[in-house]
Amino acid sequence: MAAPDGKALFPNEGDHLTLPSPTVTKERSTPGERKITPKPKPYLQEQGKSLINQLSISIRIAQIYDRENSVFLKQMENLFNLVSSLLEKEQVLNINSKQGYLFVNEARLKFSLDGYVASKFIMETFRKFGFESLLIDTPVSQQEIDEFIFILAQANAEGEDPFERLQNKLLSSNLQHIRIEKFASDWEMGDDSSPENQKKQAKRRFFKTISVAQEMVESVKTGRSINTTKSKRAIQFLIDQLIKNETNLMSLTAIKNFDEYTFAHSVNVCILSVSLGARLGLSKGKLSELGFAALFHDIGKVRLPLNILNKPGELNEEEWMEVRKHPVFGVKTLLSKRSIDRFSTRAMVVSFEHHLKPDLSGYPPLSFKKGINMCSRIVTIADVYDSMTSGRVYTKTPMIPDEALRKMLQEEGKAYDPVLLKVFINMLGIYPVGSVVILDTGEVGVVMKANPVELSRPEVAIIADSTGKKEKIDTVDLTKTDEATGKYTRAILKTIDPRQYDLDIARYIY
């Protein structure tokens, strides 16, 4: 199989695909490990301290003056302007009190003596009401800021479970873009200095995001409003995890035997899309929008009949006609939100376009020519790849990863953006994580890390020797050479379907 320049994309021994270098800065300690280094945000330090100060002043004023007082109104205006300014850059603000420090998003705030009183007051307020995080997302209104501050200032922290009482009061006031969360530990794992702890943290955040996706779908089914703040926070944590260690999250997308495939699929598409977006140099804010859109890309399927969604066999033409309605259903579902921001706008575009091809075939049918949004083109590639390798919709029999990539490559330019598809393949490697391979030594291995430099030489966990037995699993780097001859000690001969050998790759990836 050849790329447009005539070079084989799935190379023989010694060949590898060369692509333009992505604009995201990366550090690599091993050939298969990739870290995305975010740009520093010094403004969060200064403006974060101003935010804590303004919050402290606002709560104290609300404890003294009523809501119609000019002093209260002026202070609320100051707070709203500062919050709005920060949200223009950050999209989501997570004010977190942890281990004696205050954080605004990823920035730990360092206070001088004149800011110490305000910081202690906010930490004490968080403590006495039993919450660790205050989350604000766009487009929060002046009215919501006023309402939240007034409720917090007048709330009684005495008695049993003050957090529950405060939470109920906030929920009954229908604050769409402000929420408090009791346990950051739902997301945080504490010490992540060791590789084992990093894997545990990635796994916890992955499954936590699946539960958020499930909650999102249940909200739509029951007619409740979608908690977009929770969804945005989930995306932020996934992005942070990708920055720390991309391999750990990417490996989880290779596991396809989850009970709740629908929700795992949305999260897989989100992770694959954000990782691809990072390689294209998208800012953290744009990655958040892309991740949010990817998580919601199939939300329209909630309106499809269950007998179609869960049908074990192939769909007939009448059933396919129903399935093809879900992009429009997705737009209508997102439009039913009480407020529209750039996250939901982006998600509507992606929901509508993710089954349209570059030549505008696909569905829904269009009566006019238009360009396909880049986020939609990214999500299309991630969606089809995960579906092909999971055995849903596009093919009822799961494909092994490299076979799915080969099939997608056959339609580059028509079904998929050719440049994005090549970057996607370079990201996964021609032997994606989770691929089961036979080596020229007769050993059987599971690919654990892709090699972005030499695509045919990933890092592999040897699960069986040439006799089919293995007492201890060893991980080997296929770039290793023999010191005497200078030749590679191992090479991949072919991939195999793990189902034919009753192999559960999850036990090796976990």
C-alpha positions as CSV (number, residue, x, y, z in Angstrom):
1,M,0.0,0.0,0.0
2,A,1.5,3.3,-1.0
3,A,1.2,6.9,0.1
4,P,0.7,9.6,-2.6
5,D,4.5,10.1,-2.8
6,G,4.9,6.5,-3.7
7,K,6.4,5.4,-0.4
8,A,4.9,2.4,1.3
9,L,2.8,3.5,4.3
10,F,2.9,0.0,5.9
11,P,6.6,-0.6,5.3
12,N,8.7,-3.6,5.0
13,E,11.6,-4.1,7.4
14,G,13.6,-1.0,7.8
15,D,11.1,1.5,6.2
16,H,9.0,4.0,8.1
17,L,6.6,6.8,7.3
18,T,8.0,10.3,7.5
19,L,5.5,13.1,8.2
20,P,5.8,16.8,8.9
21,S,6.9,17.5,12.5
22,P,3.9,18.5,14.7
23,T,4.0,21.9,16.3
24,V,3.4,20.7,19.8
25,T,6.6,20.5,21.9
26,K,7.3,17.0,23.1
27,E,9.8,15.3,25.4
28,R,10.5,11.7,24.9
29,S,12.4,9.6,27.4
30,T,11.9,6.3,25.5
31,P,11.1,5.7,21.8
32,G,7.4,4.9,22.7
33,E,6.7,7.4,25.4
34,R,5.5,10.8,24.3
35,K,4.8,13.8,26.6
36,I,3.0,16.9,25.4
37,T,4.5,20.0,27.1
38,P,1.9,22.8,27.6
39,K,2.9,26.4,27.3
40,P,3.3,28.1,30.7
41,K,0.5,30.4,31.8
42,P,2.0,33.1,34.0
43,Y,-1.2,35.2,33.9
44,L,-3.0,32.5,36.0
45,Q,-0.7,33.3,38.9
46,E,-1.5,37.0,39.1
47,Q,-5.1,36.9,37.9
48,G,-5.7,33.8,40.0
49,K,-4.7,35.7,43.2
50,S,-6.9,38.6,42.1
51,L,-9.8,36.1,41.7
52,I,-9.3,34.8,45.2
53,N,-9.2,38.3,46.6
54,Q,-12.3,39.3,44.8
55,L,-14.2,36.2,45.9
56,S,-13.2,36.9,49.5
57,I,-14.4,40.5,49.3
58,S,-17.6,39.5,47.6
59,I,-18.6,36.9,50.2
60,R,-17.8,39.3,53.1
61,I,-19.9,42.1,51.5
62,A,-22.8,39.7,50.8
63,Q,-22.8,38.8,54.5
64,I,-23.3,42.4,55.4
65,Y,-25.4,44.0,52.6
66,D,-28.6,42.9,50.9
67,R,-28.7,42.0,47.2
68,E,-30.1,45.4,46.1
69,N,-27.5,47.4,47.9
70,S,-25.2,49.5,45.5
71,V,-22.0,48.3,47.3
72,F,-23.0,44.6,46.7
73,L,-23.9,45.3,43.1
74,K,-20.7,47.1,42.4
75,Q,-18.6,44.4,43.9
76,M,-20.5,41.7,41.9
77,E,-19.8,43.6,38.8
78,N,-16.0,43.6,39.6
79,L,-16.1,39.9,40.3
80,F,-18.0,39.1,37.1
81,N,-15.7,41.1,34.9
82,L,-12.6,39.3,36.3
83,V,-14.3,35.8,35.9
84,S,-15.3,36.7,32.3
85,S,-11.8,37.8,31.5
86,L,-10.3,34.5,32.8
87,L,-13.0,32.4,31.0
88,E,-12.1,34.0,27.7
89,K,-8.7,32.3,28.0
90,E,-9.5,29.2,30.1
91,Q,-13.1,28.2,29.2
92,V,-13.4,26.4,32.6
93,L,-12.2,27.7,36.0
94,N,-11.4,25.1,38.6
95,I,-10.7,26.8,42.0
96,N,-9.3,24.0,44.1
97,S,-8.3,23.9,47.8
98,K,-5.9,21.0,48.4
99,Q,-3.3,20.2,51.0
100,G,-3.1,23.8,52.3
101,Y,-2.8,25.4,48.9
102,L,-5.1,27.1,46.5
103,F,-5.1,26.3,42.8
104,V,-6.7,27.9,39.8
105,N,-6.7,25.3,37.1
106,E,-3.1,23.9,37.0
107,A,-1.6,27.0,38.7
108,R,-0.7,26.8,42.4
109,L,-1.2,30.3,43.8
110,K,1.6,31.8,46.0
111,F,0.4,34.6,48.2
112,S,2.4,37.3,49.8
113,L,1.5,38.7,53.2
114,D,-1.2,41.1,51.9
115,G,-3.0,38.2,50.1
116,Y,-2.7,35.7,53.0
117,V,-5.9,36.8,54.7
118,A,-8.0,36.4,51.6
119,S,-6.5,33.0,50.8
120,K,-7.1,31.7,54.3
121,F,-10.7,32.9,54.3
122,I,-11.5,31.1,51.0
123,M,-9.8,27.9,52.2
124,E,-11.7,28.1,55.4
125,T,-15.0,28.6,53.5
126,F,-14.3,25.6,51.4
127,R,-13.4,23.5,54.5
128,K,-16.4,24.4,56.6
129,F,-18.9,23.5,53.8
130,G,-17.0,20.4,52.9
131,F,-16.1,21.0,49.2
132,E,-12.7,21.1,47.6
133,S,-13.5,22.5,44.1
134,L,-15.5,25.4,42.8
135,L,-16.1,25.2,39.0
136,I,-17.2,28.0,36.8
137,D,-17.6,27.6,33.0
138,T,-18.6,29.8,30.1
139,P,-21.0,31.5,29.5
140,V,-21.7,32.2,33.2
141,S,-24.0,35.2,33.7
142,Q,-23.8,38.1,36.1
143,Q,-27.1,36.8,37.6
144,E,-25.5,33.4,38.3
145,I,-22.4,35.0,40.0
146,D,-24.7,37.2,42.1
147,E,-26.9,34.2,43.1
148,F,-24.0,31.9,44.0
149,I,-22.2,34.5,46.2
150,F,-25.4,35.4,48.0
151,I,-26.3,31.8,48.7
152,L,-22.8,30.9,49.9
153,A,-22.6,34.0,52.1
154,Q,-25.9,33.3,53.7
155,A,-25.5,29.6,54.1
156,N,-25.3,28.0,57.5
157,A,-22.3,25.7,58.0
158,E,-23.5,24.3,61.3
159,G,-25.3,21.0,61.7
160,E,-25.2,17.8,59.8
161,D,-23.8,17.7,56.2
162,P,-23.5,21.4,55.3
163,F,-22.2,20.4,51.8
164,E,-25.4,18.5,51.0
165,R,-27.6,21.5,52.1
166,L,-25.5,24.0,50.1
167,Q,-25.5,21.7,47.1
168,N,-29.3,21.3,47.2
169,K,-29.7,25.1,47.4
170,L,-27.4,25.7,44.4
171,L,-29.2,23.0,42.4
172,S,-32.6,24.4,43.2
173,S,-31.4,27.9,42.0
174,N,-30.7,26.3,38.6
175,L,-27.1,27.6,38.4
176,Q,-26.1,26.1,35.0
177,H,-22.4,27.2,35.0
178,I,-21.4,27.1,38.6
179,R,-21.0,24.0,40.7
180,I,-19.1,22.7,43.8
181,E,-17.6,19.3,44.1
182,K,-16.9,17.5,47.3
183,F,-14.0,15.2,46.4
184,A,-11.3,16.0,44.0
185,S,-10.1,12.5,44.8
186,D,-12.8,11.2,42.3
187,W,-10.3,12.4,39.8
188,E,-7.0,12.7,41.6
189,M,-4.9,9.7,42.7
190,G,-2.4,11.6,44.8
191,D,1.2,10.6,44.2
192,D,1.8,9.9,40.5
193,S,5.6,9.8,40.6
194,S,5.9,6.1,39.9
195,P,4.9,4.5,36.5
196,E,2.4,2.2,38.3
197,N,0.6,5.1,40.0
198,Q,0.5,7.0,36.7
199,K,-1.2,4.0,35.1
200,K,-3.7,3.8,38.0
201,Q,-4.5,7.5,37.6
202,A,-5.1,7.2,33.9
203,K,-7.3,4.2,34.4
204,R,-9.3,6.0,37.1
205,R,-9.8,9.1,34.9
206,F,-10.7,7.0,31.9
207,F,-13.5,5.2,33.8
208,K,-14.6,8.3,35.5
209,T,-15.1,10.0,32.1
210,I,-17.1,6.9,31.0
211,S,-19.5,7.5,34.0
212,V,-19.8,11.2,33.0
213,A,-20.7,10.1,29.5
214,Q,-23.3,7.7,30.9
215,E,-24.8,10.4,33.1
216,M,-24.9,12.7,30.1
217,V,-26.9,10.2,28.1
218,E,-29.3,9.4,31.0
219,S,-30.0,13.2,31.4
220,V,-31.0,13.4,27.7
221,K,-33.2,10.3,28.0
222,T,-35.1,11.6,31.0
223,G,-35.4,15.2,29.7
224,R,-33.1,16.7,32.3
225,S,-30.6,19.4,31.4
226,I,-27.1,18.2,30.5
227,N,-24.4,19.0,33.1
228,T,-21.9,20.5,30.7
229,T,-19.7,21.8,33.5
230,K,-19.0,18.2,34.6
231,S,-18.4,17.2,31.0
232,K,-15.9,20.1,30.5
233,R,-14.1,19.2,33.7
234,A,-13.8,15.6,32.5
235,I,-12.2,16.8,29.3
236,Q,-9.8,19.0,31.2
237,F,-8.6,16.1,33.3
238,L,-8.1,13.9,30.2
239,I,-6.1,16.6,28.5
240,D,-4.0,17.0,31.7
241,Q,-3.4,13.2,31.7
242,L,-2.4,13.2,28.0
243,I,0.1,16.0,28.9
244,K,1.6,13.9,31.7
245,N,1.7,10.6,29.9
246,E,-0.2,10.1,26.6
247,T,0.6,6.3,26.3
248,N,-1.3,5.3,29.4
249,L,-4.6,6.8,28.2
250,M,-4.1,5.8,24.6
251,S,-3.5,2.2,25.6
252,L,-6.9,2.1,27.4
253,T,-8.7,2.9,24.1
254,A,-7.4,-0.4,22.7
255,I,-9.5,-2.4,25.2
256,K,-12.8,-3.2,23.4
257,N,-14.6,-5.6,25.8
258,F,-16.3,-3.1,28.0
259,D,-19.9,-3.9,29.0
260,E,-21.0,-0.3,28.2
261,Y,-19.6,0.1,24.7
262,T,-21.7,3.1,23.8
263,F,-20.1,5.2,26.6
264,A,-16.6,3.8,26.2
265,H,-16.8,4.6,22.4
266,S,-17.5,8.3,23.2
267,V,-14.6,8.5,25.5
268,N,-12.3,6.6,23.1
269,V,-13.2,9.0,20.3
270,C,-12.6,11.9,22.7
271,I,-9.1,10.7,23.6
272,L,-8.1,9.8,20.0
273,S,-9.4,13.2,18.8
274,V,-7.6,15.3,21.4
275,S,-4.4,13.4,20.9
276,L,-4.6,14.0,17.2
277,G,-5.4,17.7,17.8
278,A,-2.4,18.0,20.0
279,R,-0.2,16.9,17.2
280,L,-1.6,19.6,15.0
281,G,-0.6,22.2,17.5
282,L,-4.0,23.1,18.9
283,S,-4.0,25.2,22.0
284,K,-5.3,23.8,25.3
285,G,-8.5,25.8,24.9
286,K,-9.1,24.5,21.4
287,L,-8.3,20.9,22.6
288,S,-11.0,21.4,25.2
289,E,-13.6,22.4,22.6
290,L,-12.5,19.5,20.4
291,G,-12.7,17.0,23.3
292,F,-16.2,18.2,24.3
293,A,-17.4,17.9,20.7
294,A,-16.0,14.4,20.4
295,L,-17.6,13.3,23.6
296,F,-21.0,14.6,22.3
297,H,-20.5,13.5,18.7
298,D,-23.1,10.6,18.9
299,I,-25.5,12.2,21.3
300,G,-28.2,12.1,18.7
301,K,-28.3,8.3,18.9
302,V,-30.1,8.6,22.2
303,R,-33.2,9.3,20.1
304,L,-32.9,6.1,18.0
305,P,-34.9,3.0,18.8
306,L,-33.0,0.5,21.0
307,N,-33.9,-2.4,18.7
308,I,-31.8,-0.7,16.0
309,L,-28.9,0.3,18.3
310,N,-28.6,-3.1,19.8
311,K,-29.4,-5.3,16.7
312,P,-26.8,-8.1,16.6
313,G,-27.0,-8.6,12.9
314,E,-26.6,-6.3,9.9
315,L,-29.0,-3.4,9.5
316,N,-31.5,-3.3,6.7
317,E,-32.0,-0.3,4.5
318,E,-35.0,1.0,6.5
319,E,-33.0,0.7,9.7
320,W,-30.1,2.5,8.1
321,M,-32.4,5.4,7.2
322,E,-33.2,5.8,10.9
323,V,-29.5,5.6,11.9
324,R,-28.7,8.3,9.3
325,K,-31.0,10.7,11.2
326,H,-28.8,10.8,14.3
327,P,-26.5,13.7,13.2
328,V,-29.6,16.0,13.0
329,F,-31.0,14.6,16.2
330,G,-27.7,15.5,17.9
331,V,-28.0,19.1,16.8
332,K,-31.5,19.3,18.1
333,T,-30.5,17.7,21.4
334,L,-27.7,20.2,21.9
335,L,-30.0,23.1,20.9
336,S,-32.4,22.1,23.7
337,K,-29.8,23.2,26.2
338,R,-30.8,26.3,28.2
339,S,-27.7,28.2,27.1
340,I,-25.5,28.0,24.0
341,D,-21.7,28.6,24.3
342,R,-18.8,28.0,22.0
343,F,-18.5,24.4,23.3
344,S,-22.0,23.5,22.5
345,T,-21.8,25.3,19.1
346,R,-18.7,23.4,18.2
347,A,-20.4,20.1,19.3
348,M,-23.4,20.9,17.1
349,V,-21.2,21.4,14.1
350,V,-19.3,18.1,14.7
351,S,-22.5,16.2,15.5
352,F,-23.9,17.3,12.1
353,E,-20.8,16.8,10.1
354,H,-19.0,13.8,11.4
355,H,-20.5,11.4,8.8
356,L,-19.9,13.8,5.9
357,K,-16.9,13.1,3.7
358,P,-14.5,15.6,2.1
359,D,-16.4,15.1,-1.2
360,L,-19.6,15.9,0.7
361,S,-21.0,12.4,0.2
362,G,-22.1,10.6,3.4
363,Y,-25.0,11.8,5.5
364,P,-27.0,13.9,6.2
365,P,-27.4,14.9,2.5
366,L,-26.7,18.5,1.7
367,S,-28.3,20.7,-1.0
368,F,-25.4,23.1,-0.9
369,K,-21.6,23.0,-1.0
370,K,-19.6,23.7,2.2
371,G,-16.3,23.0,3.7
372,I,-16.1,20.5,6.5
373,N,-14.9,21.8,9.8
374,M,-11.4,20.6,10.9
375,C,-12.8,19.3,14.3
376,S,-15.4,17.3,12.4
377,R,-12.7,15.8,10.1
378,I,-10.7,14.8,13.2
379,V,-13.6,13.2,15.0
380,T,-14.6,11.3,11.8
381,I,-11.3,9.6,11.7
382,A,-11.3,8.7,15.4
383,D,-14.9,7.6,15.3
384,V,-14.5,5.2,12.3
385,Y,-11.2,3.7,13.6
386,D,-12.7,3.0,17.1
387,S,-15.9,1.5,15.5
388,M,-14.0,-0.7,13.1
389,T,-11.8,-2.1,15.8
390,S,-14.7,-2.6,18.1
391,G,-17.1,-4.3,15.7
392,R,-19.9,-1.8,15.7
393,V,-22.0,-0.3,12.9
394,Y,-19.4,-0.1,10.2
395,T,-18.5,-3.8,10.5
396,K,-20.0,-6.3,12.9
397,T,-16.7,-8.3,13.0
398,P,-14.0,-6.3,14.8
399,M,-10.9,-5.6,12.7
400,I,-7.4,-5.9,14.1
401,P,-5.9,-2.3,14.4
402,D,-3.5,-2.4,11.5
403,E,-6.2,-3.9,9.2
404,A,-8.5,-1.0,10.1
405,L,-5.8,1.5,9.3
406,R,-5.1,-0.2,5.9
407,K,-8.8,-0.1,5.1
408,M,-9.1,3.6,6.0
409,L,-6.1,4.4,4.0
410,Q,-7.7,3.0,0.9
411,E,-10.3,5.8,1.1
412,E,-8.0,8.7,2.0
413,G,-9.0,11.8,0.2
414,K,-12.5,10.6,-0.4
415,A,-13.7,9.5,3.1
416,Y,-11.0,11.1,5.2
417,D,-8.8,14.1,5.1
418,P,-5.5,12.6,3.7
419,V,-3.2,14.8,5.9
420,L,-5.1,14.2,9.1
421,L,-5.2,10.5,8.4
422,K,-1.5,10.3,7.9
423,V,-0.9,12.2,11.2
424,F,-3.3,9.8,12.9
425,I,-1.5,6.7,11.6
426,N,1.8,8.3,12.6
427,M,0.4,8.9,16.1
428,L,-0.9,5.3,16.5
429,G,2.0,3.7,14.7
430,I,1.4,1.1,12.0
431,Y,1.1,-1.4,14.9
432,P,-1.2,0.4,17.3
433,V,-1.2,-0.3,21.1
434,G,-3.0,-3.6,21.7
435,S,-2.0,-5.2,18.5
436,V,-0.9,-8.8,18.9
437,V,2.2,-9.6,16.8
438,I,4.4,-12.6,15.9
439,L,8.1,-11.8,15.9
440,D,10.8,-13.3,13.8
441,T,12.0,-15.1,16.9
442,G,8.7,-17.0,17.1
443,E,7.7,-15.1,20.1
444,V,4.2,-13.6,20.6
445,G,3.8,-10.1,21.8
446,V,1.3,-7.3,22.6
447,V,2.3,-3.8,21.4
448,M,2.5,-1.5,24.5
449,K,3.9,1.7,23.0
450,A,4.1,3.0,19.5
451,N,7.4,4.3,18.2
452,P,6.8,7.7,16.5
453,V,10.3,7.6,14.9
454,E,10.4,4.1,13.6
455,L,6.8,3.0,13.1
456,S,7.6,-0.6,12.5
457,R,9.5,-0.9,15.8
458,P,7.2,-0.4,18.8
459,E,7.7,-1.5,22.4
460,V,6.3,-5.0,22.8
461,A,5.3,-7.2,25.9
462,I,6.4,-10.8,25.1
463,I,3.5,-13.0,26.3
464,A,4.7,-16.3,24.8
465,D,8.0,-17.7,23.6
466,S,8.5,-19.9,20.5
467,T,7.0,-22.9,22.3
468,G,3.9,-21.0,23.3
469,K,4.8,-20.7,27.0
470,K,5.9,-17.8,29.1
471,E,6.3,-17.7,32.9
472,K,7.3,-14.0,33.1
473,I,6.2,-11.2,30.8
474,D,9.1,-9.1,29.5
475,T,8.8,-5.8,27.7
476,V,11.3,-5.4,24.8
477,D,12.2,-2.4,22.6
478,L,12.3,-3.5,18.9
479,T,14.9,-0.8,18.2
480,K,17.5,-2.8,20.1
481,T,20.4,-4.1,18.1
482,D,23.0,-6.9,18.5
483,E,26.3,-5.3,19.6
484,A,28.3,-7.7,17.5
485,T,26.4,-7.6,14.2
486,G,24.6,-4.2,14.5
487,K,21.4,-6.0,13.3
488,Y,18.0,-5.7,15.1
489,T,17.5,-8.5,17.6
490,R,13.8,-8.8,16.9
491,A,11.4,-7.7,14.1
492,I,7.6,-8.1,13.6
493,L,6.6,-10.7,11.0
494,K,2.8,-10.3,11.2
495,T,-0.2,-9.4,13.3
496,I,-2.8,-11.9,14.5
497,D,-6.3,-11.7,15.7
498,P,-6.3,-12.2,19.5
499,R,-9.9,-13.6,19.4
500,Q,-8.6,-16.6,17.4
501,Y,-6.3,-17.5,20.2
502,D,-8.6,-16.5,23.1
503,L,-6.2,-13.8,24.2
504,D,-7.5,-11.1,26.6
505,I,-5.2,-8.1,25.9
506,A,-6.7,-6.1,28.7
507,R,-4.7,-8.2,31.3
508,Y,-1.5,-7.0,29.7
509,I,-2.5,-3.3,29.2
510,Y,-4.0,-2.9,32.7
